[in-house]
């Protein structure tokens, strides 16, 4: 169950809203990277203190993809530089972070720096950052002192029935766990094929590809990110020229190729970029073009990694 008490915290005075609730005042929709931003973080900290919260769980973490969802343009490292180890190994679904790190994540989201996630503590506490500096804080108690503190900071805490970013409002697309039965199916598929292509989505908008064989399957499996979404495709085609020639006349695809040294590259391109693509993949040993539109994606298998206790908690 989501928290019972939800407040929308903004810098926008409710007196400057029209009859439809749209803000008509002079406040800008971007972060000031200064005192107003600091007020947001102090307000969230006040609600956390009132709720007895000092650690939060990262849920549904995302980074900037080929379609950027922010308005100010992404910063280097998606705004996460210095918060996590190189490669963002500590930034994953289910990771627990201290309140100071959670507040820095909120700062990155307020700045549209490239990263986005939900921050939660079960049904006790939530923080969701939406568009245009709208922040939603959910608690399991009224937190009157935190509400008062938010007003003192110059912000406007407005009671809401629910956060529009609550996970309970969404249905997961993937409900199958990548359990032992799933891996048995992968092994069975490999028995009749030389190799398979594994797409590992370890964050939203962040993907790694692995060329699976019977020999390397266990090693690849060991290195997968926590709660990753796994999508299995047919193997790459060694006739790279044929793959390039068959690219669609319009629309985007994800082009995946194996370089001479065995590494796997991938890039999303459309028909305006095919010339550059040909130069980029010159010398590739094998390649394929994967659809990017949901209704066109028909993989061999698709599942999400469960936790060590076998429970599937990832919400893909």
Long-range contacts (C-beta under 8 A, 24 or more apart in sequence): 1-123, 2-123, 2-126, 2-138, 2-162, 2-163, 2-166, 2-168, 3-123, 3-124, 3-125, 3-126, 3-138, 3-139, 3-140, 4-139, 4-140, 4-141, 5-138, 5-139, 5-140, 5-141, 5-142, 5-143, 5-159, 6-136, 6-137, 6-138, 6-139, 6-159, 6-160, 6-161, 6-162, 6-163, 7-47, 7-136, 7-137, 7-138, 7-147, 7-150, 7-157, 7-158, 7-159, 7-160, 8-134, 8-135, 8-136, 8-157, 8-158, 8-160, 8-163, 9-40, 9-43, 9-44, 9-134, 9-135, 9-136, 9-137, 9-150, 9-155, 9-156, 9-157, 9-158, 10-133, 10-134, 10-135, 10-155, 10-156, 10-158, 11-36, 11-39, 11-40, 11-133, 11-154, 11-155, 11-156, 12-133, 12-156, 13-156, 14-156, 14-158, 29-71, 29-131, 29-132, 29-133, 30-71, 30-72, 30-112, 30-133, 31-72, 31-110, 31-111, 31-112, 31-133, 33-111, 36-154, 37-107, 37-110, 37-111, 39-153, 39-154, 39-155, 40-106, 40-110, 40-133, 40-135, 40-155, 41-103, 41-106, 41-107, 42-149, 42-153, 43-135, 43-137, 43-146, 43-149, 43-150, 43-153, 43-155, 43-157, 44-103, 44-106, 44-127, 44-135, 44-137, 45-99, 45-103, 46-143, 46-145, 46-146, 46-149, 46-150, 47-125, 47-137, 47-139, 47-143, 47-146, 47-150, 48-99, 48-125, 49-146, 50-139, 50-141, 50-143, 50-145, 50-146, 51-121, 51-124, 51-125, 51-139, 51-140, 51-141, 51-143, 53-99, 53-121, 53-124, 53-125, 54-98, 54-99, 55-96, 55-97, 55-98, 55-99, 55-121, 56-96, 56-97, 56-99, 56-102, 56-119, 56-120, 56-121, 56-125, 56-127, 57-94, 57-95, 57-96, 57-97, 57-119, 57-120, 57-121, 58-91, 58-92, 58-93, 58-94, 58-95, 58-96, 58-97, 58-105, 58-117, 58-118, 58-119, 59-93, 59-94, 59-117, 59-118, 59-119, 59-120, 59-167, 59-315, 60-93, 60-117, 60-118, 60-167, 60-204, 60-315, 61-91, 61-92, 61-93, 61-95, 61-115, 61-116, 61-117, 61-203, 61-204, 62-115, 62-116, 62-117, 62-203, 62-204, 62-205, 63-88, 63-114, 63-115, 63-203, 63-204, 63-205, 63-206, 64-114, 64-115, 64-205, 65-204, 65-205, 65-206, 66-205, 66-268, 68-114, 69-116, 70-112, 70-113, 70-114, 71-112, 71-131, 72-111, 72-112, 72-113, 73-112, 74-112, 74-113, 74-114, 75-108, 75-111, 75-113, 75-114, 77-114, 78-108, 78-113, 78-114, 78-115, 79-107, 79-108, 79-109, 79-111, 79-113, 79-114, 79-115, 80-105, 80-108, 80-113, 80-114, 80-115, 88-203, 88-206, 91-115, 91-203, 92-202, 92-203, 92-225, 92-226, 92-227, 93-226, 93-227, 93-313, 93-314, 93-315, 94-226, 94-227, 94-307, 94-313, 94-314, 95-226, 102-127, 106-135, 110-135, 116-204, 118-165, 118-167, 126-163, 126-166, 128-163, 128-164, 128-165, 128-166, 130-164, 130-165, 136-160, 136-163, 136-164, 136-165, 138-163, 138-166, 167-315, 170-315, 172-315, 172-316, 173-316, 174-229, 174-302, 174-303, 174-304, 174-314, 174-316, 175-312, 176-302, 176-303, 176-304, 176-312, 177-303, 177-304, 177-305, 177-306, 177-310, 177-312, 178-230, 178-303, 178-304, 178-305, 178-306, 179-303, 179-306, 179-310, 182-230, 182-301, 182-303, 183-217, 183-221, 185-301, 186-212, 186-217, 186-232, 186-301, 187-214, 187-217, 189-232, 189-300, 189-301, 190-214, 190-217, 193-234, 193-235, 194-235, 195-235, 195-236, 196-232, 196-233, 196-234, 196-235, 196-300, 197-232, 197-233, 197-234, 197-235, 197-236, 197-256, 197-288, 198-230, 198-231, 198-232, 198-233, 199-230, 199-231, 199-232, 199-233, 199-290, 199-299, 200-224, 200-225, 200-228, 200-229, 200-230, 201-228, 201-229, 201-230, 201-231, 201-316, 202-226, 202-228, 207-266, 208-264, 209-256, 209-264, 209-266, 210-264, 211-235, 211-236, 211-258, 211-264, 224-305, 225-305, 226-305, 226-307, 227-304, 227-305, 227-306, 227-307, 227-313, 227-314, 228-304, 228-305, 228-314, 229-302, 229-303, 229-304, 229-305, 229-314, 229-316, 230-301, 230-302, 230-303, 230-304, 230-305, 231-297, 231-299, 231-301, 231-302, 232-299, 232-300, 232-301, 232-302, 233-288, 233-290, 233-299, 233-300, 234-288, 234-300, 235-286, 235-288, 236-286, 236-287, 236-288, 237-286, 237-287, 237-288, 238-285, 238-286, 240-281, 240-284, 240-285, 240-286, 240-287, 243-287, 243-288, 243-289, 244-274, 244-277, 244-278, 244-281, 244-287, 246-289, 247-271, 247-274, 247-289, 251-293, 252-292, 252-293, 253-289, 253-290, 253-291, 253-292, 254-289, 254-290, 254-291, 254-292, 255-281, 255-287, 255-288, 255-289, 255-290, 256-287, 256-288, 256-289, 256-290, 257-281, 257-284, 257-285, 257-286, 257-287, 257-288, 258-284, 258-285, 258-286, 258-287, 259-283, 259-284, 259-285, 260-284, 260-285, 268-292
